[in-house]
Amino acid sequence: MFLEMKVKQLALDPLSNMPIIILRDEEEKRSLPIWVGLFEANAIALELEKITTARPMTHDLIKNILESLDARVVKVVVNDLRENTFYAVLHLQLGSAEITVDSRPSDAIALALRVGASIFVDEEVVLKAKNVEVTKERDLGKGLAEDQTTIKNWLDSIKPGDFGKIERGKEPGQDE
């Protein structure tokens, strides 16, 4: 069974600083958070705020291509959740044929917003998402931030002399 959902909110996870799309059903009983990348969140935010850009962004380009081909997005479906990764499909109508295309949920949602297509989520995905251990995602995000700080500090502290001269054809640390 599929639940029709709408983008309720675009938020920032305070622990990982990653954007989250919050989908919610019509009755406001069920919601589904989906962590997305910064570029995808920006594409969704632009459409939610109805901000136009001077040139077409990627999702606008896809919309324009579909319109030029007389194809339309019938709906998008978030249809699976495996190893903390969401999956989606686009349902396209081209003439009398319905075509499904694999997609990241963030891209599917960004396109659906642009063309006014419905967003559905498989009820199994909502159930699986309740069992996802969010703290692991957040811990991972926090760990990445700490790793980035460590790497930045290391890069700031190194000097050209710290690198040995590498002779052509030899691997570092390789003796004759």
SULUR-V150930 format. One record per residue. N is the residue number from 0. PHI is phi in whole degrees, -180 to 180 (none if undefined). OMEGA is omega in whole degrees, -180 to 180 (NA if undefined). D_LAST is the distance of its C-alpha to the last C-alpha in Angstrom with 1 decimal. Layout:
# SULUR-V150930
N	PHI	OMEGA	D_LAST
N	PHI	OMEGA	D_LAST
This chain:
# SULUR-V150930
0	none	-178	67.2
1	-112	177	66.0
2	-106	174	66.8
3	-81	-179	67.3
4	-132	178	65.6
5	-125	175	65.3
6	-73	-179	62.8
7	-88	-173	64.4
8	-161	170	61.9
9	-118	-174	58.5
10	-129	177	57.1
11	-118	177	54.0
12	-66	-175	52.7
13	-65	-178	52.9
14	-88	-177	50.0
15	-100	-175	47.4
16	59	177	48.8
17	-97	177	48.7
18	-69	179	51.7
19	-131	171	54.0
20	-93	175	56.7
21	-105	174	59.7
22	-96	179	61.7
23	-139	180	65.2
24	-76	-177	67.9
25	-59	-178	71.4
26	-82	-179	73.0
27	61	180	70.4
28	-96	-177	69.9
29	-126	176	66.3
30	-134	-179	63.3
31	-138	175	59.7
32	-87	177	56.9
33	-127	177	53.9
34	-75	-178	50.9
35	-134	178	49.7
36	-79	-178	47.2
37	-63	-178	48.2
38	-66	180	48.6
39	-67	178	50.8
40	-63	178	52.9
41	-63	179	53.4
42	-62	179	54.6
43	-70	180	57.0
44	-62	179	58.2
45	-58	-179	58.9
46	-74	179	61.1
47	-61	-179	62.8
48	-88	-179	63.7
49	56	178	64.7
50	-92	179	62.5
51	-96	179	62.0
52	-109	-178	59.1
53	-62	-179	59.3
54	-127	-178	57.1
55	-65	172	56.8
56	-81	-174	54.2
57	-54	-177	52.4
58	-71	175	55.2
59	-68	178	57.8
60	-61	179	56.1
61	-61	178	56.2
62	-59	-180	59.9
63	-63	178	60.6
64	-64	-180	59.0
65	-60	180	61.0
66	-63	179	64.2
67	-65	-180	63.5
68	-92	-175	63.2
69	60	176	66.3
70	-105	177	64.3
71	-136	176	65.0
72	-84	180	63.3
73	-75	-179	65.8
74	-168	170	64.0
75	-121	-178	60.7
76	-131	170	60.0
77	-82	-166	57.5
78	-112	-179	57.3
79	-160	175	54.6
80	-142	179	52.5
81	-133	178	49.4
82	49	178	46.8
83	64	177	48.3
84	-119	178	48.1
85	-86	178	51.3
86	-126	179	52.0
87	-145	173	54.7
88	-134	172	56.2
89	-94	173	58.2
90	-105	-178	61.4
91	-107	175	62.2
92	-110	178	65.4
93	-129	-173	65.1
94	65	179	68.5
95	-94	-177	69.6
96	-95	170	66.1
97	-105	-176	64.5
98	-118	174	60.7
99	-109	-178	58.4
100	-131	178	55.0
101	-62	-177	52.4
102	-154	168	51.8
103	-75	180	50.5
104	-56	-179	53.6
105	-62	178	53.0
106	-68	179	53.0
107	-61	-179	56.0
108	-68	179	57.9
109	-60	179	57.1
110	-71	180	58.4
111	-58	179	61.4
112	-63	-178	62.5
113	-71	-176	62.4
114	-105	180	64.5
115	74	179	66.7
116	-85	178	65.6
117	-74	177	66.2
118	-113	179	63.4
119	-119	176	63.6
120	-130	176	61.6
121	-63	-178	61.8
122	-58	177	63.5
123	-61	179	60.9
124	-66	178	58.3
125	-62	179	60.5
126	-65	179	60.8
127	-63	-177	57.0
128	-64	178	56.4
129	-66	-179	58.6
130	-93	179	56.3
131	-70	-179	53.1
132	-85	-175	51.9
133	-61	-178	51.8
134	-62	178	50.4
135	-64	178	47.1
136	-59	-177	47.0
137	-68	178	47.8
138	-61	179	45.4
139	-62	179	42.7
140	-60	179	43.7
141	-66	178	43.8
142	-61	178	40.4
143	-64	180	39.0
144	-63	179	40.7
145	-65	178	39.2
146	-63	179	35.7
147	-63	178	36.3
148	-64	179	37.4
149	-61	-180	34.3
150	-64	180	32.0
151	-60	179	34.1
152	-61	179	34.0
153	-64	180	30.2
154	-63	179	30.0
155	-68	-174	32.5
156	-91	-176	30.6
157	-81	179	27.2
158	-124	-179	26.3
159	-53	-180	23.9
160	-66	179	22.0
161	-69	180	21.3
162	-97	178	18.8
163	-71	178	15.3
164	-72	-179	14.4
165	-103	178	12.7
166	-80	180	11.0
167	-59	177	12.7
168	88	180	11.3
169	-111	174	8.9
170	-83	175	10.6
171	-54	178	11.5
172	84	-178	10.0
173	-89	179	6.8
174	-95	177	3.8
175	-79	NA	0.0
